[in-house]
Amino acid sequence: MVRKEILGPIRVPFLALTPACVLLGLGTAVRTAGSVSTFHVVLALVGAISAHISVNAFNEYFDFKSGLDARTERTPFSGGSGVLPKNPEMARTALTVAMIALTFTGLLGIYFSFVRGITLLPLGVLGLFIIVAYTPWLTRHPVLCLIAPGLGFGPLMVMGTHFVLTGQYSWVAFFVSMVPFFLVSDLLLLNQFPDTEADQSVGRRHILIVLGRPHGSLIYSLFLVLAYLTILAGVYWEYLPKASLLGLATLVIAIPVSLGTMRYAENTPKLVPYLGLNVLINLATLVLVAVGLFVG
């Protein structure tokens, strides 16, 4: 029971997104460098997961302390784990987990800066800032709240993985990183739909609060389109292999999800299944693009 309570703020089921993003960075590194260090691949994955754990635990802690958890109607894909409202004494544990994971991520960043070069530092510093600032500050700025998740899991994680494995940046990694930039931004955007009123009550000010759910659903659809256009553009300009077009296969899910989001923007119970499909779009698209990088 204690173990389950500790794992709650970490949000273990949501960590699956991190290996998918790291896999993209590994794919671009292998494609451009030919071979990479297995040890560094493992360290990159561990560091990325540690960063994800940190931002999850910080989010759980700050949402509990602000009173948001008490006002949120929880769904399987939004509203947090629910552990801290049931176990208030675990708040300090959640904060400790967040700080330990953040410190570990920072130490790995320092290691790779020595091994691969200090040009990694801008990505690392920005990543650490997003982890700490996302819930208490970035969620109060509509545009920053919209793009911060995609920035963290896209350019920062994918290009960061590429850099620690190759020691350099590349346009290939940049193009690939823009796919999770749009998809993960969409993931968090859609997950905010059920919590809009609760978020507003504690001072948050994201896109849905400023523009409303119907307009938010249009932005969601736009970001989906941009994710798939990024794949097409990358192939057209020969930054990505043609096999990366495998990522377009998830359009069969994305189109009905987009239409459903616009139709049920104001109806949370009917919107919840689309939240689940949105997770599938993220994971499947990223993995399929990565497969294309390896086989293309």
N, C-alpha and C positions, 0 to 999 in steps of 0.2 A: 504493500500500500504506500509506504513511504517512497519507494522507488518510483511508482507511478506518479505521485504528487510532484516529485522533483522533475520528472520528464515532461510534465504538463507545460510549464513555461517555455520549455525548449521547442515545443510544437514539432515533435519528431516526424509526424506524417508529412509536414510541409517541407522537410529538409530534402526531399527527393529532387527538388528543383535545382539544388546546388550541383550535384554530380552531372546533371544534364548540361549546365553552363560550363563547367570545367571540361567536360567532354568536347565541347565546341573549341575551347582554347587548345586542348590537346590535339584536336584534329587540324587546326591551323598550324600548330607548331610542327607536327609531323609532315604536313604538306609542304611547308617552306624550308624546314631544316633537315628533314629526312629521318633523323633519329633523335631521341631525347632521353634524359636520365630518368629511369624508373623511380629512383629515390626522390627526385624533385617532383615527379608527377604525384607521388603519394603525399609529399609535403604540401603541394599546391592544393590538393583535394582536402586535406585535413585543415589547412588554413582557411579555405573557403567555407567549409562546414562550420568551423569555429566562428567565423564572421557572421554566418547566418544564425547560429545559436545565440550569439550576442545580441543581434538586433531583435530577435524574437523575445528573448528574456527581458530586454529593456522595454519593449513594447508592452509585455504583460505587466511589468512593474509600474510603468507610468500610467497605463490605463486603469490599473487598480487604484493607484494613489489619487488620480484625478476624479474618481467616482464614475468613470465611463462604464466600467464593467457592470455596475449596478443598474445602468439604464439601457444596456444593450440587449436586444433580442437575439440570442445566439443561434447561429446556424452551423451546419457541419463545416462550412468554409469561411465563416466570419465570426467576429465577436470574441475572439480569444479562446483559450482552453477552458476557462471557467474554474480553474484550480484555485486561484487566489481569493475570489469571493467566498468560496467554501472553506478555504484554509488561510485566513488572513495572516497567520503566523509565518506563512511561507513567503511573504513579500520580501523579507530580507534575503532569503535564500535565492529568490529569483534575481535580485539585484547582484548578489555575489556571483552567481553563475554568469550573468551578463558581463561583469567586470573581469572575471577570470578569462572568459572566452575572448573578450576584447584585448586583454593584455597578451594572451597567447598569439592572437592574430597579429598584433603589432610586433611581437618578437620575431615571428616568422618573416614579416615584412622587412625588418632590419637585417635578418640573415640573408635574405635574397638580395637586398640592396648591396650588401658586401660582395656576394657571390656574382651577381649579374650586372650591377651598376646602379648608381644613385638616381638614374633617370626613372627608376621605378617609384621613387618617393612621392611624386605628385599624385599618382594613382592611389598609393597606399594612404597618404594623409587624407585625401578626399574621401576614400572609403571609410576610414575610421570616423571622420566627421559625420558622414551620413548615418552610420550606425548609431552614434550617440544622439544626434540632433533630430532624427526622423520624427519620432513620436512627440517630443515636447516642443519642437520648433517648426520643422518643415511641414507638418500637417496643418499649420496655420497660414500657409502661403500656397494658394491654389496651384500655380504652375509647378512650383518646386515639389509639392506633394505628389503631383501627377507623374513627374519624370524621375524623381529620386529612386524609386524601386527599380525601374528599368535601367537607370544609370548604374546602380550598384551591381545588378546581376548581368548587365550587358557589357558596356565598355570597360567597367572596372574589373569585373570578374573574368570575362573572356580574354580581354587584352592583357590583363594582369597575369593570367595563367600562361598565355602565349609568351609574355616577356620573361617570366621566371624560368621557362623551359628553353628559350632561345637566346635571351639576352638582347633582344631588339623588338621594336614594334613593327607592324606591317599593315598594309592596306587590306590584306586578306582578313586579318584578325578584326580590323575595324568593321568591314562590311558584315562579317559574321556576327559581331557583337551587337549590331543594330537590330538583328532579329529578336533576341531576348529583350533589348531595350524597349521595343514596342509591345511585345507580348507580355512581359512582366509588369510594365506600367499598366497595361490593360487588366492583368490579373488582380492587382490591388485596387484598381478603379472599380471593377465590377463587384469586388468584395465589400466596397464601401456602400453600395446601394442599400442593403438592409439596415445600415447603421447611421444613415444620414442625419436623422433628427437627434439621435443620441450624441453623435459627434458634435453637432452644432451646440448642444446644451453645455458642453465642456470647453467651448472656445475654439474648436477646430474650424478650419475654413478651407475645405478642399473644393474641387471643381463642382461636385454635386450640390454643395451648399450654395455656391455662388451662382451657378447656372441652372440648377434643377436636374432631376433625374432624366427627363426626356432629352435635354441637350447633352447630358452626360452619356447617354446611350449612343448618340451620334458620334461623340468623340471616341467612344469604345470601338465603334465600327470603323472609324477613320484609322485608328491605330492598328486594327487588324489588317486593313488594306495595305497600310504602309509596311507592315511586317512581311507580307507576301511580295510586295513590290521590291523590297530590299533583296529578297532572294533572286527575283528575276533580274534586277539591275546588276547584282553581283555576278551572275552567270553571263549576262549580256556583255559586261565590261571585262569578263574573263578573270575576275578576282576569285570566283567560286567555280568549281567543276560542274558540269552539267548534271552530275549525279545528285548535287545538292537540291535539284528541283524536286527530289523526293519529299522535301518539306511542304510542297504545295498539296500533298495528299490530304492534309488535314483541313483543306477547304471544305470538304464534305461535311465536316463538323462545324467549322467556323461560320459558314453562311447561315445555317439554321439558328446558331447561337446568336449571331448578330441580329437576325430578324426577331428572335424571341426576346432579346434584351430590349429592343425598341418597343415591342408590343407590350411587354410586362414590366416596363421600367418602374411603374408605380405599384406593382403587385408582388410583394416579397415572396409569398408562398409559391407562386408560379414561377418566380425568377430563380429560386434556389437550385433546381435541376441544371439550369444553365451555368450557374457558378461551378458546379462539378464538371460540366463539359468544358468549361473554360480552362480548368486545371489540365484536363486531358489535351487540349489544344496546345498549351504551353509545353508540356513534357514531350508529347509525340513530335511536335514540329522541331523542337531543338534536337532531339535524338536523331530524327530522320535527316536533318541537315548535317549533323555530325557524321552519320553513316556515309552520306554523300561525299564528305571531305576525305574520308578514309579510302573509299573505293573508287572515287572519281579520278 
